[in-house]
Amino acid sequence: MKNSKVSKTGAVVITMLFLGTMLLAPSFSATFEKTNSKMNNYFEKTIIIPDAFIDETGQDFVRRYEFSDIPKEDVMFAGEQNDIGYNCDAGKSIVRSIPLYVGEPVDQTVPGRGRTGSLDPDSNDKDDWYLFSVCEGQNIQASLNSGENYDFELLGNDGVSVGQSYTADVTGLYFLHIFANDGAGTGDYILSVTLGSQNDVGTGNDAGDEIGSATPIVPGSYSGYMDVSDTEDWYSFNANSGEGIFVTVEPIEKSDYDIHLYKPSGELVHSAQYYGDDDLEYPADASGTWKIKLDMFPGWDESKWHDNYFLYGSGAYELALEVGGTAEAPIVAIPQPDITPVAQTFIVDDDPNSNKDEYGEIKWRKLKHI
């Protein structure tokens, strides 16, 4: 069973809600299906820094990035620095880079969405490292504004410096290194990182934004990108009745993209909506052109969630499509029978001469359903 964040408020005097609670749960499940499902595993998703990097002990470095992660050596800065919204100092080395979300609204109060940081060379804080995801073919442009003698460099997916602008040669993680030159003092900086035109599935453009303009693909592996101004990517492919359809989407960083499958008639037949990687399989029951919609959860519509919820968004993804073989049909929800609400009220009369009415005038209510 999937966990969900469902808060219960208020109380009813001596009210029994046993059956009522059971019946309410399914109605909540659709709305809250994604709140905690895979939440813990997703926030602890392991990011493997390129093999060329080793830590101070000489061992291969595997790092867990978490929403509240603060590198141990930087704890002294917590509350004093607020690098790009994390309320701590950014990592001092590439293996301690913290995520920077490029294609999202700038907001210094949200981790990874801010663009302001600090360096304090006198306290051995001479370097800040950030990472972000890029799709192959996208151009990276960066700049730095500071009153001190600070500079920066971009590093490719292999950890090699590529200067201050670069066109990604592979889909993956890229790095921004901000550093203080000799003689620089303590100060703040404002960074900017933007990505050029998209290259979804190698087309040199953004994939279609609606079902009627879906980008054609054939079975294989691809990469793409979505951000605040591009919350849906549509793809089309051919399949024959009886063939299995298998679709996998893997975000490169902590983005969250869902899969929706449409049959040739345009009917939505199946979705995969989980945190992190999504896998969908479906046995084709019609021949023709099928469609896939990838979209962001919860996207950038704040009406979908309360304002202070951590919004997922911009980043590169890897898409894999297979057609053929045998696919499992999705589990169909069992319809619930209609239940007529029944309520009974019992009144205990006040009797001042005995204790048989020890509950006074409290009314007992037994509710089978509310």
C-alpha positions as CSV (number, residue, x, y, z in Angstrom):
1,M,0.0,0.0,0.0
2,K,1.3,3.5,-0.8
3,N,1.8,5.9,2.0
4,S,0.2,9.3,1.8
5,K,0.2,12.6,3.7
6,V,-3.3,12.8,5.0
7,S,-3.8,15.1,8.0
8,K,-6.8,14.6,10.2
9,T,-8.2,17.7,11.9
10,G,-11.1,18.3,14.3
11,A,-13.0,15.8,16.5
12,V,-16.5,14.6,17.0
13,V,-17.6,13.9,20.6
14,I,-17.7,10.1,21.1
15,T,-18.0,9.5,17.4
16,M,-17.1,6.1,15.8
17,L,-15.6,6.5,12.3
18,F,-14.3,3.0,11.7
19,L,-16.1,2.2,8.6
20,G,-16.3,5.8,7.5
21,T,-12.5,6.1,7.6
22,M,-12.1,3.0,5.5
23,L,-14.4,4.3,2.9
24,L,-12.8,7.7,2.7
25,A,-9.3,6.3,2.0
26,P,-9.8,5.4,-1.6
27,S,-11.1,8.9,-2.5
28,F,-7.9,10.4,-1.0
29,S,-5.6,7.9,-2.7
30,A,-5.9,9.5,-6.2
31,T,-5.1,12.9,-4.9
32,F,-2.2,11.9,-2.7
33,E,-0.9,8.9,-4.6
34,K,2.5,10.6,-5.2
35,T,3.0,12.3,-1.8
36,N,5.1,9.7,-0.1
37,S,5.3,6.9,-2.6
38,K,9.1,6.1,-3.0
39,M,9.7,9.5,-1.2
40,N,12.5,8.3,1.1
41,N,14.2,6.2,-1.5
42,Y,14.0,9.0,-4.0
43,F,15.5,11.7,-1.8
44,E,18.3,9.3,-1.0
45,K,18.9,8.6,-4.7
46,T,22.6,7.8,-5.2
47,I,24.4,10.1,-7.7
48,I,27.7,8.6,-8.8
49,I,30.3,11.2,-9.6
50,P,32.4,10.4,-12.7
51,D,34.9,7.5,-12.2
52,A,37.8,9.9,-12.6
53,F,37.1,11.5,-9.2
54,I,38.2,10.1,-5.9
55,D,37.8,11.4,-2.4
56,E,40.5,12.3,0.1
57,T,41.0,8.6,1.1
58,G,41.7,7.5,-2.4
59,Q,38.5,5.5,-2.7
60,D,35.9,5.8,-5.4
61,F,33.5,8.5,-4.2
62,V,29.8,7.7,-4.2
63,R,27.7,10.5,-2.7
64,R,24.1,10.7,-1.6
65,Y,22.4,14.0,-2.2
66,E,19.5,14.8,0.0
67,F,17.2,17.8,0.2
68,S,18.6,18.8,3.6
69,D,22.2,17.6,3.0
70,I,25.0,19.7,4.5
71,P,28.6,18.6,4.0
72,K,30.3,17.9,7.3
73,E,33.2,20.2,6.7
74,D,30.8,23.1,6.0
75,V,28.6,22.9,9.1
76,M,30.4,25.9,10.6
77,F,28.8,28.0,7.9
78,A,25.2,26.8,8.5
79,G,23.1,29.9,9.3
80,E,25.9,32.2,8.2
81,Q,26.0,31.4,4.5
82,N,23.1,30.7,2.2
83,D,24.6,29.6,-1.0
84,I,21.8,29.4,-3.7
85,G,19.2,28.8,-1.0
86,Y,20.7,25.9,0.9
87,N,21.3,27.8,4.2
88,C,24.9,26.5,4.2
89,D,28.1,26.8,2.4
90,A,28.4,25.0,-1.0
91,G,30.9,22.1,-1.2
92,K,34.6,22.8,-1.5
93,S,35.3,20.1,-4.0
94,I,33.7,18.6,-7.1
95,V,32.7,15.5,-5.1
96,R,30.7,17.7,-2.8
97,S,28.9,19.7,-5.5
98,I,25.3,20.6,-4.6
99,P,22.4,20.6,-7.1
100,L,21.7,23.8,-9.0
101,Y,18.3,23.9,-10.9
102,V,18.8,25.9,-14.1
103,G,15.4,26.1,-15.8
104,E,13.4,27.1,-12.8
105,P,12.2,30.4,-11.3
106,V,14.9,32.1,-9.2
107,D,14.0,32.1,-5.5
108,Q,16.7,32.4,-2.9
109,T,14.4,30.9,-0.3
110,V,14.2,27.5,-2.1
111,P,17.3,25.2,-2.1
112,G,18.9,25.0,-5.5
113,R,16.7,27.8,-6.9
114,G,18.7,30.7,-5.5
115,R,21.5,32.4,-7.5
116,T,23.4,34.2,-4.7
117,G,26.4,32.8,-2.8
118,S,29.4,33.8,-0.7
119,L,33.1,33.1,-0.3
120,D,35.3,33.7,2.7
121,P,38.9,33.0,1.7
122,D,40.2,34.1,5.2
123,S,38.3,31.1,6.7
124,N,39.5,28.7,4.0
125,D,36.2,29.0,2.0
126,K,37.8,29.6,-1.4
127,D,35.6,27.4,-3.6
128,D,32.0,26.7,-4.2
129,W,30.9,23.7,-6.4
130,Y,27.5,23.2,-8.1
131,L,26.1,20.5,-10.4
132,F,23.2,20.6,-12.8
133,S,21.8,18.3,-15.6
134,V,22.0,19.0,-19.3
135,C,20.7,17.2,-22.4
136,E,23.2,16.4,-25.2
137,G,23.3,19.3,-27.7
138,Q,22.3,22.0,-25.3
139,N,24.6,25.0,-25.0
140,I,25.6,26.1,-21.5
141,Q,26.1,29.8,-20.8
142,A,27.3,31.0,-17.4
143,S,28.3,34.3,-15.9
144,L,29.4,35.6,-12.5
145,N,28.9,39.0,-10.9
146,S,31.0,39.8,-7.8
147,G,32.7,42.8,-6.2
148,E,35.7,40.6,-5.2
149,N,38.3,38.9,-7.3
150,Y,36.2,35.8,-8.0
151,D,36.1,33.7,-11.1
152,F,34.4,30.5,-12.4
153,E,34.8,27.6,-14.8
154,L,32.4,25.0,-16.2
155,L,33.4,21.3,-16.2
156,G,32.0,18.7,-18.5
157,N,30.4,15.4,-17.6
158,D,33.9,13.9,-17.3
159,G,35.0,16.5,-14.8
160,V,37.4,18.2,-17.3
161,S,37.3,22.1,-17.5
162,V,35.6,23.3,-20.6
163,G,35.9,27.1,-20.0
164,Q,32.9,29.4,-19.4
165,S,30.5,28.2,-22.2
166,Y,30.1,24.8,-23.6
167,T,27.7,22.6,-25.8
168,A,27.0,19.4,-24.0
169,D,28.4,16.4,-25.8
170,V,26.6,13.8,-23.7
171,T,23.5,13.9,-21.5
172,G,24.4,14.0,-17.8
173,L,25.7,16.0,-14.9
174,Y,27.8,19.1,-15.5
175,F,29.6,21.3,-12.9
176,L,30.1,24.9,-12.1
177,H,33.2,25.8,-10.0
178,I,33.3,29.3,-8.4
179,F,36.7,30.2,-6.8
180,A,38.5,33.1,-5.2
181,N,41.7,34.3,-6.9
182,D,44.8,35.4,-4.8
183,G,44.1,38.5,-2.8
184,A,40.3,38.2,-2.9
185,G,38.4,39.1,0.3
186,T,35.1,37.9,1.8
187,G,32.1,38.8,-0.3
188,D,29.0,37.7,-2.2
189,Y,28.5,36.8,-5.8
190,I,25.5,36.4,-8.1
191,L,25.8,33.5,-10.6
192,S,23.8,32.9,-13.8
193,V,23.5,29.6,-15.7
194,T,21.2,29.2,-18.8
195,L,20.8,26.5,-21.4
196,G,20.3,27.1,-25.1
197,S,17.8,25.5,-27.5
198,Q,16.7,22.0,-26.7
199,N,17.7,18.8,-28.4
200,D,15.0,16.4,-27.4
201,V,15.6,12.9,-28.8
202,G,18.3,14.4,-31.1
203,T,16.0,16.5,-33.1
204,G,17.6,19.8,-32.4
205,N,14.3,21.1,-31.1
206,D,11.8,20.7,-28.2
207,A,9.5,17.7,-28.5
208,G,5.9,18.3,-29.3
209,D,3.9,20.1,-26.6
210,E,0.5,18.4,-27.3
211,I,-0.9,15.2,-28.7
212,G,-1.4,16.5,-32.2
213,S,2.3,17.5,-32.5
214,A,3.9,14.5,-30.9
215,T,7.5,13.9,-32.1
216,P,7.9,10.5,-33.9
217,I,10.3,8.0,-32.5
218,V,11.1,4.3,-33.0
219,P,12.1,1.8,-30.3
220,G,15.5,2.9,-28.7
221,S,17.1,5.1,-26.1
222,Y,16.9,8.8,-26.1
223,S,17.4,11.9,-24.0
224,G,15.4,15.1,-23.5
225,Y,14.9,18.1,-21.2
226,M,12.0,19.9,-19.5
227,D,11.8,23.1,-17.5
228,V,9.4,25.8,-16.2
229,S,8.5,26.9,-19.7
230,D,8.3,23.4,-21.2
231,T,6.3,21.1,-18.8
232,E,5.3,18.4,-21.4
233,D,7.0,16.4,-24.1
234,W,4.9,14.3,-26.5
235,Y,6.2,11.3,-28.6
236,S,4.5,9.0,-31.1
237,F,5.4,5.5,-32.2
238,N,3.8,2.6,-34.1
239,A,2.7,-0.7,-32.4
240,N,0.5,-3.6,-33.5
241,S,-2.2,-5.2,-31.5
242,G,-0.7,-7.9,-29.3
243,E,2.7,-6.4,-29.0
244,G,4.1,-5.3,-25.6
245,I,4.8,-1.6,-25.0
246,F,7.6,-0.8,-22.5
247,V,8.5,2.8,-21.6
248,T,11.1,3.9,-19.1
249,V,11.9,7.5,-18.0
250,E,14.9,8.3,-15.7
251,P,15.6,11.9,-14.6
252,I,19.2,12.7,-14.4
253,E,18.8,14.7,-11.2
254,K,16.0,15.2,-8.7
255,S,13.4,16.0,-11.3
256,D,10.2,14.0,-11.5
257,Y,8.7,13.1,-14.8
258,D,5.6,10.9,-15.3
259,I,4.5,8.8,-18.3
260,H,1.1,8.7,-19.9
261,L,0.2,6.3,-22.7
262,Y,-2.5,7.0,-25.3
263,K,-3.8,4.5,-27.8
264,P,-4.3,5.4,-31.5
265,S,-7.9,6.6,-30.8
266,G,-6.5,9.2,-28.4
267,E,-7.7,7.5,-25.3
268,L,-5.5,7.5,-22.2
269,V,-5.0,3.9,-21.2
270,H,-2.2,3.8,-18.6
271,S,0.1,6.0,-16.6
272,A,3.2,5.6,-14.4
273,Q,3.4,8.3,-11.7
274,Y,6.0,7.7,-9.1
275,Y,8.9,9.6,-7.6
276,G,12.2,9.2,-9.6
277,D,12.4,6.6,-12.3
278,D,9.1,5.5,-13.9
279,D,8.5,2.3,-15.8
280,L,5.3,1.6,-17.8
281,E,4.3,-1.5,-19.7
282,Y,1.1,-2.2,-21.6
283,P,-0.2,-4.9,-24.0
284,A,-1.2,-3.1,-27.2
285,D,-4.9,-3.8,-28.0
286,A,-5.0,-1.8,-31.2
287,S,-2.7,-1.3,-34.2
288,G,-1.6,2.2,-35.2
289,T,0.2,5.2,-33.9
290,W,0.4,5.3,-30.1
291,K,1.4,8.4,-28.1
292,I,3.5,9.0,-25.0
293,K,3.1,12.2,-22.9
294,L,5.9,13.0,-20.4
295,D,5.0,15.7,-17.9
296,M,6.4,17.2,-14.7
297,F,4.9,16.6,-11.3
298,P,3.6,18.8,-9.9
299,G,4.9,21.0,-12.7
300,W,4.5,24.8,-12.1
301,D,0.8,25.0,-11.4
302,E,0.8,26.0,-7.7
303,S,-2.9,25.2,-7.6
304,K,-1.9,21.5,-7.6
305,W,-0.2,21.8,-4.2
306,H,0.2,24.3,-1.4
307,D,2.6,27.1,-2.0
308,N,5.5,26.0,0.2
309,Y,5.7,22.5,-1.3
310,F,9.0,21.7,-2.9
311,L,8.3,21.8,-6.6
312,Y,10.0,19.4,-8.9
313,G,11.1,20.6,-12.3
314,S,13.9,21.4,-14.7
315,G,16.4,18.8,-15.8
316,A,17.4,16.3,-18.4
317,Y,15.9,12.8,-18.7
318,E,16.7,9.5,-20.4
319,L,13.8,7.8,-22.3
320,A,13.7,4.2,-23.4
321,L,11.0,2.6,-25.7
322,E,10.6,-1.0,-26.5
323,V,7.9,-2.6,-28.6
324,G,7.4,-6.3,-28.8
325,G,7.3,-9.3,-26.5
326,T,4.7,-9.9,-23.7
327,A,3.6,-7.1,-21.4
328,E,1.5,-7.3,-18.3
329,A,-1.9,-5.6,-18.3
330,P,-2.3,-2.9,-15.6
331,I,-4.2,-3.9,-12.5
332,V,-7.8,-2.7,-12.8
333,A,-9.2,-1.1,-9.6
334,I,-12.1,-3.1,-8.1
335,P,-15.2,-0.9,-8.1
336,Q,-16.7,-0.3,-4.6
337,P,-20.4,-1.0,-4.0
338,D,-22.7,1.9,-3.3
339,I,-23.2,2.4,0.5
340,T,-26.1,4.2,2.0
341,P,-25.1,6.3,5.0
342,V,-26.7,5.3,8.2
343,A,-26.7,7.3,11.4
344,Q,-28.2,6.5,14.8
345,T,-28.5,8.8,17.8
346,F,-28.8,7.5,21.4
347,I,-29.9,9.9,24.2
348,V,-29.2,9.1,27.8
349,D,-31.5,11.0,30.1
350,D,-30.2,12.8,33.1
351,D,-30.9,11.1,36.4
352,P,-29.6,13.1,39.4
353,N,-30.5,10.3,41.9
354,S,-28.3,7.5,40.4
355,N,-25.1,7.0,38.4
356,K,-26.8,5.2,35.5
357,D,-26.5,8.4,33.5
358,E,-22.9,8.9,34.3
359,Y,-22.4,10.3,30.8
360,G,-25.0,13.0,31.5
361,E,-26.6,14.4,28.3
362,I,-23.8,13.5,25.9
363,K,-25.3,12.1,22.7
364,W,-23.8,9.0,21.3
365,R,-23.5,8.8,17.6
366,K,-22.7,5.7,15.7
367,L,-21.9,6.4,12.1
368,K,-21.4,3.7,9.5
369,H,-20.4,6.3,6.9
370,I,-20.0,10.0,6.7
